[in-house]
Amino acid sequence: MKAPPLLALVVALALGATGYAAVGRPDLPARPAPKAPLDPRFTPEAERASGALLENFGDVRAWITLANALIRAGRTERAVEAMQVATDTIPGDVNLWVQKGVALVAHADGEVVPAARLAFDRASQIDPTHPAPRYFLGLAWLQAGRPREALEVWYELKAMTPPDAPWKEELDRMIGAAETMKILGVGENG
């Protein structure tokens, strides 16, 4: 015989009240549960950027922030995946293509791999005056053991670099390294 629905409800409520009376803590103040992170391995910065992207998928700054946070957290593969989505979504933004190249370089432990070169080439097509593609092209030449080609690219970049540019110091350091390699005869054309 089946219990009437009202009786089943009364029994369920009675069991719930009995269980709460046995283990409940009505003396504690009410508190909201802590907000669960989007991904427990995300940094707060990456989580904020992800939240911003949920609000506006076209937020270029949020894409770049997300990728940088993932790179810093050692999650370079996720950074590359994020930048793939970003460049698919907003294909005409030079900064997203640069960031995609940066993520690919980070994922390759600092090596300017062919996929990164393609991303930097695309960035250069969008904005030929952007300094990042030239910097990484020079780095690719240097990593290939071709300091003369690296210097050609970097001297050109240095000529167009404003004196107060934030990348100037790093560029000068890399030029010095390439010049030293060339003087010492290191590489294919040292």
C-alpha positions as CSV (number, residue, x, y, z in Angstrom):
1,M,0.0,0.0,0.0
2,K,1.3,3.4,-1.0
3,A,1.5,6.1,1.7
4,P,-0.5,9.2,0.9
5,P,1.7,12.1,-0.4
6,L,0.9,14.3,2.7
7,L,2.1,11.6,5.0
8,A,5.3,11.1,3.1
9,L,6.0,14.8,3.3
10,V,5.4,14.9,7.1
11,V,7.7,11.9,7.6
12,A,10.4,13.6,5.5
13,L,10.1,16.9,7.4
14,A,10.2,15.0,10.8
15,L,13.3,13.1,9.8
16,G,15.0,16.3,8.6
17,A,14.1,18.2,11.8
18,T,15.4,15.2,13.9
19,G,18.7,15.1,12.0
20,Y,19.2,18.9,12.3
21,A,18.4,18.8,16.1
22,A,21.1,16.0,16.5
23,V,23.9,17.6,14.5
24,G,22.8,21.2,13.6
25,R,24.4,24.3,15.1
26,P,21.6,26.9,15.3
27,D,23.8,29.0,17.7
28,L,26.3,29.9,14.8
29,P,25.6,33.0,12.8
30,A,24.5,32.6,9.2
31,R,27.3,33.1,6.6
32,P,27.2,32.7,2.9
33,A,29.3,29.9,1.5
34,P,32.7,31.0,0.1
35,K,32.5,31.7,-3.6
36,A,33.9,28.7,-5.5
37,P,36.7,29.7,-8.0
38,L,36.0,29.2,-11.7
39,D,39.1,27.0,-11.7
40,P,40.9,26.1,-8.5
41,R,44.2,26.4,-10.3
42,F,43.5,30.0,-11.4
43,T,45.2,32.9,-9.8
44,P,42.9,35.7,-8.6
45,E,44.1,37.8,-11.5
46,A,43.2,35.1,-14.0
47,E,39.8,34.6,-12.3
48,R,39.1,38.3,-12.6
49,A,40.0,38.3,-16.2
50,S,37.8,35.3,-16.9
51,G,35.0,37.1,-15.1
52,A,35.5,40.2,-17.3
53,L,35.4,38.0,-20.4
54,L,32.1,36.5,-19.3
55,E,30.8,40.0,-19.3
56,N,32.4,41.1,-22.5
57,F,34.0,38.4,-24.8
58,G,35.6,41.2,-26.9
59,D,37.7,42.7,-24.0
60,V,41.2,42.6,-25.4
61,R,42.8,43.7,-22.1
62,A,41.1,40.8,-20.3
63,W,42.3,38.3,-22.8
64,I,45.9,39.6,-22.4
65,T,45.6,39.7,-18.6
66,L,44.3,36.1,-18.6
67,A,47.1,34.8,-20.8
68,N,49.8,36.6,-18.7
69,A,48.3,35.2,-15.5
70,L,48.3,31.7,-16.9
71,I,51.9,32.0,-18.1
72,R,53.0,33.2,-14.6
73,A,51.1,30.3,-13.1
74,G,53.0,27.9,-15.3
75,R,49.9,27.0,-17.3
76,T,51.3,27.9,-20.7
77,E,49.2,25.4,-22.6
78,R,46.1,27.0,-21.3
79,A,47.5,30.5,-22.2
80,V,48.0,29.3,-25.7
81,E,44.5,27.9,-25.9
82,A,43.0,31.2,-24.5
83,M,44.9,33.2,-27.1
84,Q,43.7,30.9,-29.9
85,V,40.2,31.6,-28.9
86,A,41.0,35.3,-28.6
87,T,42.5,35.6,-32.1
88,D,39.7,33.5,-33.6
89,T,37.2,35.9,-31.9
90,I,39.0,39.2,-32.7
91,P,41.3,38.4,-35.6
92,G,42.2,42.0,-36.4
93,D,43.8,43.0,-33.1
94,V,47.6,43.3,-33.2
95,N,48.0,43.0,-29.4
96,L,46.2,39.6,-29.3
97,W,48.5,38.2,-32.0
98,V,51.5,39.5,-30.1
99,Q,50.2,37.9,-26.9
100,K,49.5,34.7,-28.8
101,G,53.2,34.7,-29.9
102,V,54.3,35.4,-26.3
103,A,52.2,32.5,-25.0
104,L,53.7,30.2,-27.6
105,V,57.2,31.3,-26.7
106,A,56.5,30.7,-23.0
107,H,55.0,27.3,-23.8
108,A,58.2,26.4,-25.7
109,D,60.4,27.4,-22.7
110,G,61.5,30.7,-24.3
111,E,62.1,29.4,-27.8
112,V,60.6,31.3,-30.7
113,V,59.0,28.3,-32.4
114,P,57.5,28.4,-35.9
115,A,54.0,28.8,-34.6
116,A,55.1,31.9,-32.6
117,R,56.8,33.3,-35.6
118,L,53.5,32.9,-37.5
119,A,51.7,34.8,-34.8
120,F,54.3,37.6,-34.8
121,D,54.2,37.7,-38.6
122,R,50.4,38.2,-38.4
123,A,50.8,40.9,-35.8
124,S,53.4,42.6,-38.1
125,Q,50.9,42.5,-41.0
126,I,48.2,44.1,-38.9
127,D,50.6,46.8,-37.6
128,P,54.0,47.0,-39.2
129,T,55.2,49.6,-36.6
130,H,54.5,47.4,-33.6
131,P,57.9,46.7,-31.9
132,A,57.2,43.2,-30.5
133,P,57.3,41.2,-33.8
134,R,60.7,42.7,-34.6
135,Y,62.0,42.0,-31.2
136,F,60.9,38.3,-31.4
137,L,62.2,38.0,-35.0
138,G,65.6,39.1,-33.7
139,L,65.4,36.7,-30.9
140,A,64.5,33.9,-33.3
141,W,67.6,34.7,-35.4
142,L,69.8,34.8,-32.3
143,Q,68.4,31.4,-31.1
144,A,69.1,30.0,-34.5
145,G,72.8,31.0,-34.1
146,R,72.6,33.9,-36.5
147,P,73.6,37.0,-34.6
148,R,74.2,39.2,-37.8
149,E,70.5,38.8,-38.8
150,A,69.4,39.4,-35.2
151,L,71.4,42.6,-35.1
152,E,70.0,43.8,-38.5
153,V,66.5,43.4,-37.1
154,W,67.3,44.9,-33.7
155,Y,69.2,47.9,-35.1
156,E,66.2,48.7,-37.2
157,L,64.0,48.4,-34.1
158,K,66.3,50.5,-32.0
159,A,66.2,53.3,-34.7
160,M,62.5,53.5,-34.3
161,T,62.4,53.1,-30.5
162,P,61.6,56.2,-28.5
163,P,64.2,56.9,-25.8
164,D,61.7,56.4,-23.0
165,A,60.2,53.1,-24.4
166,P,59.8,50.5,-21.7
167,W,61.4,47.8,-23.9
168,K,64.5,49.9,-24.7
169,E,66.7,48.5,-21.9
170,E,65.9,44.9,-22.8
171,L,66.5,45.6,-26.5
172,D,69.9,47.2,-25.7
173,R,70.8,44.2,-23.5
174,M,69.9,41.8,-26.3
175,I,71.9,43.8,-28.9
176,G,74.9,43.7,-26.6
177,A,74.5,39.9,-26.3
178,A,74.3,39.5,-30.1
179,E,77.3,41.8,-30.7
180,T,79.3,39.8,-28.2
181,M,78.3,36.6,-30.1
182,K,79.3,38.1,-33.4
183,I,82.7,39.3,-32.0
184,L,83.4,35.9,-30.5
185,G,82.4,34.1,-33.8
186,V,79.5,32.3,-32.2
187,G,76.9,31.0,-34.6
188,E,76.7,30.4,-38.3
189,N,77.8,33.9,-39.3
190,G,79.7,35.1,-36.2
